[in-house]
Amino acid sequence: RYDYNTDYGESHTPRLGAVLHPTDDLTFKLLLGTGFRAPTAWELYNETAQRLRNEDLMPERLRSVEVGVAYRFKKRYYFSVQAYQNRIENLILEVQTGQPNPAGGNWNQNQNVGDAEIVGVESQTDFLIWDNLSLNFNHTYSDGKYLNLPYSVVSSPTTRGRPGDDPLQDAVGTVVANLRTQEAVVLAQLEQSILNSVSAVNPDLATNQVFLRKLRSVLPTHLLDLDGIPATGPIPNIARHKFNLGATYYPIRNLSLNLRLNYVSERRTISTNPERTIPAYYFWVANIRWDQAFSVESLYVDLMVRNVTNELFWDPGIRTATGGYYPTRHPLENRNIWLTIGFRF
C-alpha cells in the first residue's frame, strides 16, 4: 500500500503472507506486515496556554509478525492457535519541551517519542456435537508495554508511576526531584551570570524582553538526563484475557438459536487514574436468526439481545482519566436489542 499526505509525505506499508496446507485438514500460516497511524488533527494543531501545536508530527509506525496453525478433525472438530507480535515506533505522546512558557515553566507539546510492543496469543475451538448443535470457544491473551520513554514525558503513560507502587521507583523519583531542584538553581545562576556580564556592558539590553526570550531559548533546560518516571511499563487499559463461550442450536433447518458468554478480565489503568484497576466483567448475548424468512430465499431476520441480564459494566477512562475533566471510568451499554431484516443479493 502506498499513501501520500501533504502533511507528512509518503508512506509505504508492504505486507507478506504465506499459507501452507500439508493436508486438507492441517494449515500453517505466516503473516508479516507494516502499518501506520497518521497524527490526528487534534495532535497536530491543538494548542492551549500550556501546549504548543506541532505540525511536524510523523505517523506512528507498526511492524507485525503473526504465525498460526489450524487443524480440523473428522470434519466435526476444529482447533486453531495464532501468536502475534506488534512493534510500534514513533509514538505520539505529550512531552515537556525546552521552550520557556511566558505563563511559567516550559511548554508541553505532542512529539514522536518512545516505542511500544504488544504480544498475544489467540485460540479457537469449535465442536459439532450433533448435526444441529455446536459449541465454540475462543480466548485471547494480550500483553503490551511501552519502551524507551524519555524523561521529558509529562506523566507516565504506563500503569506504573503511582506513589507506593514500587518503593525503588519512588526512591529514584525522590532523588531525581531533588536533583532537578538543584539543577534549576544552577541554571538560574547561569542565566544571572550572563545577565550580569551583559549589564556591565549594556544595562538596557539586560532588561530587554526580546533579548531575554532569545537568551532563554538558547540556554539548556536540563543538565542531567535523568528519568523521573518509569522509562518502560505496561500499556494501560488492556485486558490480558478475553474469552467467548457459545452454543448454537438448530431446532429446524433455517432457524438458529445462539447463546454466548463474553468475558473481559481486570484492566490496570494509566498512572494518572486514581482508580488503579477496572474490575473484570462478563455478559450474555442471545441471538435468534431465521434464514429464508417467509419462504423468501435471500431474506433473513435476526434478533439479538446484548447484556441479557442488564448489568452495569465499565471501561477505563480516556486520556489522563484523573477524575477531573476526564472521568476515571465510562459505563458500557445496558441491555440493548437489535432487530435486523436483511436481503442478500
Summary of the structure (lengths in Angstrom):
residues: 345
radius of gyration: 27.9
end to end distance: 30.2
largest distance: 98.5
contacts: 952
relative contact order: 0.09
helix: 17%
strand: 48%
